[in-house]
Amino acid sequence: MNSNLEKTYVVGIDIGGTNTVFGIVDARGTIIASSSIKTAGCPTAEEYADEVCKNLLPLIIANGGVDKIRGIGVGAPNGNYYTGTIEFAPNLPWKGIIPLAAMFEERLGIPTALTNDANAAAIGEMTYGAARGMKDFIMITLGTGVGSGIVINGQMVYGHDGFAGELGHVIARRGGRLCGCGRKGCLETYCSATGVARTARELLAARTEPSLLRNISAESITSKDVYDAAVQGDKLAQEIFETTGTILGESLADAIAFSSPEAIVLFGGLAKSGDYIMKLFRNQSMIMC
Amino acid sequence: MNSNLEKTYVVGIDIGGTNTVFGIVDARGTIIASSSIKTAGCPTAEEYADEVCKNLLPLIIANGGVDKIRGIGVGAPNGNYYTGTIEFAPNLPWKGIIPLAAMFEERLGIPTALTNDANAAAIGEMTYGAARGMKDFIMITLGTGVGSGIVINGQMVYGHDGFAGELGHVIARRGGRLCGCGRKGCLETYCSATGVARTARELLAARTEPSLLRNISAESITSKDVYDAAVQGDKLAQEIFETTGTILGESLADAIAFSSPEAIVLFGGLAKSGDYIMKLFRNQSMIMC
C-alpha cells in the first residue's frame, strides 16, 4: 500500500503583496477550510512563516492532522520552482533571497513546493479550471503587476533558471514607461491595475474634456475607479480601457507567435476589459476567469 | 533483434526557396553523400518530388540501398510537423497545402518526417551541434527570412497547430514595414537579409553622406554588399548593421522573458553582426553558427 493514499489533502498558500491566503484542498479541488493573514504585517520572513503556520495549523488539526496532508504548494511573486525560494520580490517586505519552501517544511514537516504565482495559477487552471485537458496555453494574471504562466506540451515552462514566463516584462512600448525592473516600456507598466491608473493620470493631465474621473484626486485613482466610470459610459475611461486592451492584445499576439497556444487564459480584475482585447485575435481561444 | 539496428543511415532534405539540398547521414551526424537541385525548377510539387527522388535514389543505392535508410527528415519553410505538409509557403513555387512527407514516403517507401526548417536546424544543433546537451534554447535562422526553433524542457515547441516558433513575425516596430504575412513591423522585415537590404535602400535615400553602397544600384543591393562595405569601414553600412542588431536584440530580449533559455543560437549570414547584438544581453549565452 502506498501511504500517500492515506494523505487526503493538500495545502495551498497564495502569497500576495497585501494578503496571504491559505487553505486545505481535497483531490477534487474543493477548498475544505481556508483563512488569511496580512502579508505586510510581519517585518521578517521568519516571523511571517511563523504567523502563517500559527494560523494554518489549527485548520490542519481540525481536518485530521499533519498526517493527512500530502504536501504544500506555495504561489509567490518572484518564486523560483527550482530552489523553493522567493528572489528579490519588489512587492514583498522581505529583501534578498528567502528560502520559504524550506522554512515551511522545517516548521510543519510537510513536503513543500513553491513557484511563481502565475505558474501556480496556470497549474490550478490546468488541473481544475478553465484549461482542463489543454497541453498548450498561456495564463496571464492581471493584478497589481502582470504575471504569466506558460504551459507547453503539457508542462510548465520554467526556463533554465526558473524565471521563464515573465510576459509582464516584454517591451510593449520601446523607450516607454519606467518599470520597477529597471527597463522601460514593460507590458506591466501599461496593463496592470497600477498601469491603468497611470494611464488615467496621464490622460487626465494631457486632456481637457470632462470625465467622472475628475471627481477623484489624480493620485488616488485606481483601476477599479476607471472600470466603474467606463461602465457608466464615461468616454475617457472607456478610452483608457481600449488603450490598455490594445497594448495587451499586441503583446499577446507576439506571445502567440512564440508558442502557438490553443488558449490564453486571463485572470484578474482587468480581464473584464476582454471585449477590447478579443477583436485583436482570430484563431486562439480567450478565456476570462 | 531490432531490424532498425540494420538501418545505418538517415536522409536529410533541406528545402530552401532557391536550392534543395539533400544527403545521407550516419548516426554520428557525418554526411556520407549529398547533392542538390534547384527548388524553383519544378512547376508542380509532384514534379518536384519526382526530381528530388530521381537525384537522391542513386546516392541511396550507392550506400547500400533503401533497406539501409531508417527514415527521411525534411526541413521546409512553413512545414507542419503534425501533418507532414507545407502550408502556404510564400517563398516556394507551389501554392496551398502540399503533403510532401506523404509524397516522399509513396515514392521511396521510407518513413518521412517533415518540419519547419528552423525547427529542423534546432534539432540538428541539439543533436550534433552548438546546443548539444541543452534543454532550453532558441535557434534563430537569419536568412532570406527570419525563422526560429524553440526547445523547452528538451522538447521542440510545435504549439497546438504545429506553427509555434514564429519569432520572425513578432512585431519589432508597431506600424512598421509591411510584411509578406500581411502584418506590419514584423522582425523579419528588419532582420532578414532582405530586411537589411531594405534598411540600406531607406537610409541611402534619406541621407546624403558618401557611402561605398552608392556605387551599387539601390534595387540590387544585398545584405552581403552591406556586410562587405561595413568590413571596409563604411560608416553608413556599419550603422545599418547596428540598427539591425539593435532590433534583433530587442526582440530576442522579449523572447528571453518568455522562455528564459540557456542560450540563443544564431545561424545564417547575418549572425556575423553578433558584436552589435551581444551587448544587449547579460545572462544568456549567444552562439553564432
Interface residues (C-beta under 8 A of the other chain):
Chain A: K135 D136 I150 I152 N153 Q155 V157 Y158 G159 H160 D161 G162 F163 A164 G165 E166 L167 H169 V170 I171 R174 E250 A253 D254 A255 A257 F258 S259 S260 P261 E262 N283
Chain B: K135 D136 I150 I152 N153 Q155 V157 Y158 G159 H160 D161 G162 F163 A164 G165 E166 L167 H169 V170 I171 R174 E250 A253 D254 A255 A257 F258 S259 S260 P261 E262 N283
